[in-house]
Amino acid sequence: MKFIEQLSGATDLPDAPIPGQPLIEIAGEKRVLIERHQGVCHYCRQKIAIKVKYGQVLVNGDALELSRMTKDLIIISGCIESVHLIKGG
């Protein structure tokens, strides 16, 4: 455990997300969590596109669904095949 703590301390990555920026968490191949989203751009069982501050998060897979959606949080569940960040647009 000490090695992991030293390794994380040696990186230049911040411990917390940058304020105002979206946070995207991939939990295995079954779930994607997106915080600080700006809405859904496209929705079908094979592809869900979510608008974020600097572009879109595109989730591809099978049997995809919005299992939870609030003003600040979206959880996509299903069989996740890929997650892409598309800047701009």
N, C-alpha and C positions, 0 to 999 in steps of 0.2 A: 504494500500500500504506500509506503514511503516513496518508492520509485515513481509511482504515478503522480503523487503530490509534487515531487521535484520536477517531473516532466511538464506538468500543467503550469507550474510556476515559471518555467523557462520559455514558454511560448509567449508570443505577443498578442494572443487572443484575449479579448476582454472576458471577464467572468459573467457579465450580464449583457443582455441585448442592448443595442444603442436605442435610446428613447425615440419613439416615433417610427422606428423601422419594424417591418413585419418579422415575426419569428415563425420559422417553419420547422416542425419536428416530424421525423419519419420514425414510426414505431414498427419495425419489421416490415413485413409485406402485407400487413392487414390494415394499417391506419396512418393517416397523415393529419396533423394538426397545424392549423394556420392561425396565428394571432395577428391582430391589427390589419385585417383585410378590408377591402373596399367593395366587396360584393362578388356575385357570381356572374361570369361572362358567358360561360357555356356549360350545359349540363346534359349528359346522357350516361348510359350505363358503362360506356367504354372510355369516356373522357370528361373530365371536369376542369374548367379553367376558372381561376380565382384572381380577381384584380387586386394588386398590392400597390404600394406607393410608387415603385419604380418599374412596374410592368405587370406580368402575369405569372402565376404558378400553374403549370399544366400537369395534371395527374392523369396518367393513362393506366388502364387495367381492365378488369372484368367485374361485373356485378357491383360497380361503384355506386355509392349513395352518400348523401349528406346525412350523417347520423346525428349531427348536432350543428345548429347555426344560431349564433347570437350576434349582437352588434359588433363584438370584438373578436369572436372565435368561430372557426369552422372546423369540424372534424369530418373527414372523408374516410369511409371504411369500404372494404371490399378486397379484391385480389389486386394489390398494387404492383404494376409492372415497371413504371418509371415515373419520376418526378422531374420536371424541367422548369428552370427559371428563364423566362423570356423578358429581357430588358426592353424598356420603352413601350410604346403602344398603349 
